[in-house]
């Protein structure tokens, strides 16, 4: 265990002074005993005693100085934590000069913990604000239709029918939003048991391709399967399927006149690489960095019309990152968008040679 550098120097200086004093005293005593009278020996002993007291006082003062400095640091830590208790939103942090001791290490760890807590608090606050904002529109639409029906619309069959259809549409959107919020919450709190699950890649990708081919017969889906037989990744099967569904669903939703999707998957010695490409409207450069943010939509009106809530890509990216993969995006406005996934493959142990088995 490391000792505070102040205590190291204090102890070292005190010990050196004390040892030097004892050594000089013993040497002097022997010399005096050989050449001096009893009175001189008595006088020297008194001086030696006084010197010992002085050395002791110096050691105490040095220790007091070191302890006082450590206590001052602890007071700073305590004051900062006190301030944060009174004002949780504060971004105050403990400030100490960089040095190599335990108090500084403790300060660094406390500051890191405070940063994580503040990030979590900000995330929760943003989440509540975003949810409130997202729910405000469908609730306002429902309120408007119901108020209209209450006043006069119930007597007009056409108005009644339109209002009911619009209300049902908004209710479905709210249901979808709530489901996606639950999915996002589950992603943030994935059971550790899922992290040990493995998935064979080839059958899953074939199944997802066939599902979307059936759902979108009017689209051309170019499926490029270059997956090595038996390849596996360390990810829960449903989570990988969920990510693929999110990306492909977005590709179909935001395709323009050219109804064509590229869906490619390949494996090399270390990675599973997946590409989902559409030839749709594309995403502006200023929006690319934010499309993985929760509730972010490039075009809110367009997304609402297509049933998007702005949570799917957040869920997909978080899932991939939890399993130590990456999800990147490239896009050109008017030309389309490409999403790329990389996940580490499980490295299979080489099969034992038949010759070695025989031996």
N, C-alpha and C positions, 0 to 999 in steps of 0.2 A: 504494500500500500504506500502511495506517495505521501510525504509529509509536506505541509505548507513550506514554501521556500523561506518565508520569514522565520519560521521556527527552526528550520535547518541552520540558517546563519546565526541565529541567536544562540542555539545550543552549541554550535561549533565554536563561536567566539568565546562563550562562557567557559567551555571545556578547555580550550587552548590557554586562556588566561589563568584558569585554576591550576592546570597541570604545570604551566611555566612557574607559577607562584610557588607551588609545592616543591618543584625541582630546585629552584633557587633557594628556597627556605631550608631544605634538607642539606644542600651543599654548604650553605652558609653556616648552619648549625654545626656541622662537622668541623669546619674551619675554625669557628669561634671556640669550640670545645678544646681544640688543640693549642690555641694561642692566647685565649682571653681568660680574664678572671671571672669569678662567679657573678659579680655585679654587671659585667659586660654581657654575660650570657642572659641574665635576667632582663637587662635593657633590650637586648636583641629579640628576646621572646615576646616582649610587649609590642615591639615594632611589628613583629611577624603577625601577632594577633590582630593588630589594627589593620595591617595590610589585608589579612583574611576577611575582615569585616568589610573593607572597601571593595574587595573582589566580589563578595556576596551581594553587596548593594548594587554594584554594576550589573551583575547577572539578573537581579530582581528587576532593575530598571529596564534592561533590554527585553526581558520577558514581558513586562508590563506594556512596553511599546508595541511588541509584536501582537500581543493579545488584544490591545486597544484597536489596532488597525483591522484585525479580523472582525472584532465586534462591530466596528464602524461599517464594514462591508455587509455584515449580517443585518445591521439596522437599515441600510439602503435597500436590501432585498425585502425586508419586512415592510418598509414604507411603500415600496412599489406595489407589493401585493395588497396592502391596505388601500392604496389609491384605486386599484383595480376592483376591489370589493365594493368601494363606494361608487365607482363609475365604470361598470363592466365594458362599456363601449370604448373606453380609453385605449389608445395605442401606446401607452407608457411601457417602457422596458427598463430593465436594470442595466445601469451603465458602470462598468468597471474597466480599469486599464488592463490590457492583455498581459497575462503572465502565466507561469506554469505551476499552478497549485490547485487544490481541491475546491477552494471557494470560487475561483474563476470558472472551473468546470461546472460547478453547481449553477452558477449564474447563466452560463451558456445553455444548459439543459432547461432551466426554468424559462428562459426567453423563447426557446424553441417550442416548449409546451404552450406558452402563452400565444405564440403565433398560430399554432394548430388550433387552439381553442377559439381564437378570434376568427380564423378562417371558417371553422365549423359554424360559429355563431352567425357570421355574415352569410354563409351558405343557407342556413336555416331561414334567416330573415328574407333573403332574396327568394327562396322557395315559396314562402308564405305570400310574399308580395306578388310573385308571378302567378301563383294559383288563384289568388283573389282577382287579379286582373283578367285571367283567362276565363274564370267562371262568371265574371260580371256581364260579358256580352250575351251568352246564352240565357242567363237569368233575366236580363233586360228584354230580350226578344220574347221570352215566354210571358213575362209580365205585360208587355205591350199587346200581344195577341189575346191574352185572357181579359185584359181591360177592355179591349175593343169588342170582344164577344159579349162581355157583361153589359156594355152600353147599348149596342145595337146589332152587332154582327151575328148573333145567334139566330136572328130572324131571316138572314140571307144565306141560303144553302151554299152558294159559291164561296162567300167569305168564310163561312163556318168550315167548309172543307179545306180551303187554303190555310186557314189558321191552324187547324188540327195537323195538317201535313208539315207545316213549318215548325210547329211545337214539337212534333215527334222527331223531326230532323235535329233540332237543337238538343233534345233529350238524349238522342243517340250520340251526339257529339260530346255531351257532358259525360255520358257513360264511358265513351272511348278515352276521354281525358283522365277520368278517375282511374281507369284500368292502367293507363300508361304511367300515372303517378305512382300507383301501387307497384308496378314493374320496376320503376326507378328506385323506389324505396327498397325493394327486395335486392336489387343489384348492389346498393350501398351496404347491404347487410347479408351478403352471401354466406351461407353455412360453409364452414371449413371443409366439411365432408365432400362438397361439390368440387373443391379445388384439387382433389385427388382422382377425380373421374377421368377416364380416357375415352376417346371416340375414334372409331375407324372412319376415315375421311370419305373414301370413295362411295360407299353406299348412301351416306347422308347427302352428298352433293347430287347424286343421281336422283334421289327421291325429291329433293327441292326443285331440281330442274323439271322433272315430270309434273310436279304439282303446279308450277307456274305455267308450263306449257298448256296444261288443261284449263287453267283459269284465264289465260289470255291467248286464245286461238288466233286472234287477229294480229298478233305480234310475231316477228321473226326473232327467235332466241338462238344465238350462236353459242352453243355450249362446247367449250374446248376443255376436254378432260385429259389432263396429262399427269394424273395422280398415280403414283406408284402403288401397286397392289399391296394391301395390308398396312399402308401408312396410317399412323395414329398420332393424335395430338392430345395434350393434357388439358381437356376442357369438357365440361358437362355437355352432353349431346344436345339437350334442349337449348342451352345457351348459344351454342354455335349455330343451331338452326334459327334461333330468334334473330341473331345478327344478320344472317343471310336473307331472311324474310324481310327485315327492315330495309336493307340496301336494295334488294330487288323490287320491293314494293314502291320505294321512292323512284327507282329508275322507270318503272311503268307509269307512275302517276305524273311525272314531270317530263315525259317524252312529248315531243311536239308532233309534227306531221310525219316524221320518219319513225315508223313503228318497228324499231329494231333494237335489241339489247344484246350486248356481249357479256357472257358469263364464263369466265375462265378460271381454272384451278390447276395448279401444278405443284410438284414437290421436288426439292433438290436434296442434297445430303443433310441439310439442317432445318429447312423451313418449309411450311405450307404457304404458298402464295395464292391469293385470290384477287380477281379483278372483276368488278361490276361496272359496266360502261353503258351509258345511254347517249342518244344523239338529240337531246332535248334542248331546253331553253338555256341551260348553263347557269353558272353562279358568278357574280361579279367578284373581282379580286378583294374588294373591301369587305365582302361578306364571308369569304372563305375561312378566315380565322375564327369566326363566331358561329359557324353552322353547327358546331358540336355543343354550344351552350344550350342550357335548358330553356325551352319555350322560344328559342330564336327561330324566326321564319324570315326567309329572304323577302318574300312578298306575302304579307299576311292575308290579303284578300284572296290571292291565288291559292294559298295553302288551306285557308278555311273552306274554299269551294271544293277542294280535293279531299277534305277531311283530315288534314294534317294538324297536329297540335304542337309540333316543335319539340317533341321529347324523344322521338325514335332514334335519331342520330346520337343523342346524349347517352341513351341506354346502350346502343351498339358500341360506341367508343369505350365506355366504362367497362363493359363486359370483356372486350378484347384486352384492355389494359390489365384487368384483374388477373388474366391468364398469361401475363407477360408477353403480349403481342402488341402490334401497332395497327392503327387504322388511319390512313392518310387520304387526302382528296386533292384532285386536280380538276380544274374546270376552265372552260373558255365560253364566254357569253355567246349564245347562238350556235355553238358547236356541240355542247353536251358536257357531261361530267363523268369522271372516273374515280371510283373508290378502290383503294388497294388495302388488302389485309395481309399481314404476316403473322404467323404463329409458329413457335418452335415445335419441331417434330420430336416425338419420343424416339430416342436412339435405341434400336434393338441390339441386344448383345449378339455378336457373330456366332453363327451355328458352329457347334463343336465338330471338328474334322473327324470323319469316319475312321481314318487311320489311327488318330490319337485315341479314339474310343476303343479300338481293338487292342491297343497297347495297354 
